[in-house]
Amino acid sequence: MPLRRMAVGAAIAVLSAVVAPAQAQADSPAIPPPGRITVDVVGVNGSGCPQGTAEVAAASDNTAFTVTYSNYLAQTGAGSGGTEFRKNCQLALRIHVPQGFTYAIARADYRGFAHLQRGAYGQERANYYFQGAAQTARTTHQFNGPLTDNWQAGDQTEYADLVWAPCGEERNLNVNTELRVYAGTSSPQALSFMSMDSTDGSVSTVYHFEWKECTAA
């Protein structure tokens, strides 16, 4: 396999509802809340994130959280197995935020490395949803060979279209990602691959928060 190189590149506001359930204010975006956010991984599933190969951490300024993978690679050609062309990962996250606030995912930044032969192509797909709610639309970013370089993709959601975590309810945030690599018109024996992993922690997927304050209904 060619040498890979890497570039340096939550789910609920917990409230005490005494008289009426809490709701998110529809005012202008709030600044990040005080205190510290914590992120617990309560479920891991998928061929792209075997147990112990995905780490999650909240930013110290409460603006985002990161996911770092260490074994997330899809490939085709050169004797690759029939299922190696597709890898996926679903993480169930329990994100604890300061009382009185709720959040949405405003932007997600994905990074990795790709080695794609001429005629081959790779795809990065992603979506997320709160436990018990409808999934957001799956986005797809495609990268065409020839390419041997770092790759980067981003998904931005307009403020009016943000999906907010319900105030006063504790639900997991499910984060889904997927990598696919197709030989296309390249030689079936030529190796192509696409990764979203990092051996030194320098390449992470970053999910950026938008904030609202919760008030009594």
N, C-alpha and C positions, 0 to 999 in steps of 0.2 A: 504494500500500500504506500502511496506517495506520502512524504512527510507532511504532516498537517501543521499549520501555524495559526496562532490566535492573536487577535488584536484586543487591546484594552478597550476595551470597549468603554380595617381590612375588612370578620365579614359583617360585624354588627355593632351598632351603638347600644350598649346595655343600659336601660333606663329603669327607674322604679316608677311605674305608672300607677298612681294611687286612685285618681278619680276618673281620668279619661286616658285613652291610648295616646301615645306620642306620635307626632307627625313631623315631617321635614318642612321647614320654612321654604317658601317659594321666592325668597328674596335673592339678592345678589350672592355670588359664591362666597363662602366663608374662608378665612385664612385657616391654615392647619391648626388643629386644636392643641392645647398644652398637654403636658404629660407625655407618656410613651406608649406607642402602639406595640403590641406583641402579635406574632403570627405563629400559630401552631399548625403543623401538618397532621391532619387526622385521617387522611387516606391517600394512597399512592397506587396508581394502576396504569399499566401500559408498557410496551416493549422498549420505549425510549427512556424509561426511568426505572430500572430495576431497583429493588429496595436498597436504600442507602446511597443512591446516586443523584439525588435532588436535594438541594438545600435552599431554604427560604429565610429571608431576613428583612426586617423593616428598616427604612432609612431613619437616621437619628432625628431628622427634622420633620418627620411625619408626612412627607410629600409623596412617598412611593414605597414599594417593597420590591425586592429582587428575588429571582429564582435562578439558581446556578445548577447546571446539569454536568455530570461527569461521564456519561455513557450514552449519549444521544446522537446516533449516526445512522443514516439510511444510505444504502449503496446498491448498485447494480453492476453486472458484468464481472469478468475475471473470477468466475466461480462463486459468486455471491449466491446465497440460498434464495429460494423462491419468495420468501417473505421479507427479505432484507431491504427491499426497495421502499418499504413503508415502516416508519416508526412513529409511535404516538405516546402521549403522556396525559393523564388526567390527575390533577392534584385537587384534593378537597382541603380547603384552608379554613381555619377558625381564627378570625382576625378580631382582636379585642381593642376597641377604641375608647377614648375617654368618654365619660358619661355626658350625654346631651348632644352628641354629634352622630351623623351618619355620613356615608361616603358613596361615591361611584367611581368606576374606573374610567378616567378621561382619556388616557393614552397608554398604549403598550408598545415597547420597543424591543425587537427581536434581533439577535446577532448570532453569527456563527462563521463557519468556513465552508467553502465549496470547491470541489475539483470536478468539473463537468467537461466531458469530451465534446468536441464539435458535433452538433446534432442531438446531444443529450440535454435534458432540462430537469430542474428540481423545483419543488414547490414547498412553501411553508404555509400552513393553515392554522387558524386559531379562532377560538371563541371562549366565552365564559358565561356563567349564569349563577344566580343565587339558588340555593337549595329550595325546591318547591316552586320555582318560577320558570318561565319560558326561557329557553336558551337565546342568547343574542345571535345575530347572523354570523355565519362563519366567513371569515375573510381569507383570501388566497393571494399569495405573492409568488410570482414565478421568476426563475432565474435560468437563463439560457446559456448553453455552452457555445464556444469554448470559454471556460472561466476557471481560473485557479486563484482565488482571492477570498478575502473576508466578504461576507454579505451582511446586509442590514435591511430591516423592514420595519415599518411602523403603522399602527392603526390609531386614528384620532377620531373621537366621538364628539359631535357638536353638543353644546351644553343642553339644548332643548331635547336631545335624544338620549341623555344619560339615563342609565338604569340604577336607581338608588337602593341601597340596602334598607329594608324596612326598619323604622325606628321601633325600639322596644321589643324586637324579636331577635333571637339568636339563630342564624342560619349559616351554613357553610357557603363559602365562595368556591365554586368549581371552575377550575382553569384548565382548558383543553388546548393542546398543541399537537401538531402533526408535521412530519417531514416525509416527502415522497421524492424519489429519483427515478426517472424513466430514461431508458437507453435511446429512445427516439430513433433517429437515423444513424446513430453512431454504431461502431462495431459491437456486437454482443459480448465480445471478449475484452473490450476496453473498460477499465474500471472508472466509474463515476460515483462520487459520494457527496453528501451534504450533511453537515453536523451543526448541532446547537449545543455542543458540550465544551467544557473547559477543564483542562488538567491542573490549572493553577488558580482558578477562581477569578480570572480576569475578564471572562465573557459571561454576562448575565442577561437574562430577560428582565426588563424593568416595567412595572405596572405603576402608573402615576394616578394619584388620588385627586378627586374633586370633593369638596366638603360642604355640608350643610349643618346648621344647628337644628335640633329637634325641639319642638314645643308641644304643650298639651293641646289636644284637639278642642 
